[in-house]
């Protein structure tokens, strides 16, 4: 099954007013959604967008493909928000001297947080918890 078939079927079955464009990148295929129903994909921290991305990757993993779905530039703005949150939390940990737990988030978002403050010698980060309850904890060194 091809990615275009999966996404077309999803959009049609749900009667969404969405368009998408697939672009090949060195990391895999990137899909950008636009349209009147884009807010539905982005509701509740992009829950539907993330679920659809997960399903696409599960279906296509045997073909060795990696798929990233985005909608109206959500991924980049979320990454910037996470980087800012990480830096702010790290400053707070350094000032107060106590660990700080961020809200649970998916692996891709935790990775952004870890990398955003990885070069700070005064703190360290680790993920704790399991499954969808896994969260980043920022500790003073």
Rosetta blueprint (number, residue, H / E / L):
1 X L
2 X L
3 X H
4 X H
5 X H
6 X H
7 X H
8 X H
9 X H
10 X H
11 X H
12 X H
13 X H
14 X L
15 X L
16 X L
17 X L
18 X L
19 X E
20 X E
21 X E
22 X E
23 X E
24 X E
25 X E
26 X L
27 X L
28 X E
29 X E
30 X E
31 X E
32 X E
33 X E
34 X E
35 X L
36 X L
37 X L
38 X H
39 X H
40 X H
41 X H
42 X H
43 X H
44 X H
45 X H
46 X H
47 X H
48 X H
49 X H
50 X H
51 X H
52 X H
53 X H
54 X H
55 X H
56 X H
57 X H
58 X H
59 X H
60 X H
61 X H
62 X H
63 X H
64 X L
65 X L
66 X L
67 X E
68 X E
69 X E
70 X E
71 X E
72 X L
73 X L
74 X H
75 X H
76 X H
77 X H
78 X H
79 X H
80 X H
81 X H
82 X H
83 X H
84 X H
85 X H
86 X H
87 X H
88 X H
89 X H
90 X H
91 X H
92 X H
93 X H
94 X H
95 X H
96 X H
97 X L
98 X L
99 X L
100 X E
101 X E
102 X L
103 X L
104 X L
105 X L
106 X L
107 X H
108 X H
109 X H
110 X H
111 X H
112 X H
113 X H
114 X H
115 X H
116 X H
117 X L
118 X L
119 X L
120 X L
121 X L
122 X L
123 X E
124 X E
125 X E
126 X E
127 X E
128 X E
129 X L
130 X L
131 X H
132 X H
133 X H
134 X L
135 X E
136 X E
137 X E
138 X E
139 X E
140 X E
141 X L
